[in-house]
């Protein structure tokens, strides 16, 4: 039987991963729309979206790593 903390960790990881996927898809769509729109200069689009893209990806990866590390924390270490 799974513990309540394990279920919560699973759901948080699932929600974070799904949100990351949605953000990544919307950012890629914005990149593609900006790339092929004739009336839009591509330079400012990439200058604005690039750092936001990196921040979102870094934040979510950090959150997933933190959830994984905190989940492994409760396991006792074997002493020899």
HELIX and SHEET records of a PDB file:
HELIX    1   1 UNK A    4  UNK A   36  1                                  33    
HELIX    2   2 UNK A   42  UNK A   72  1                                  31    
END                                                                             
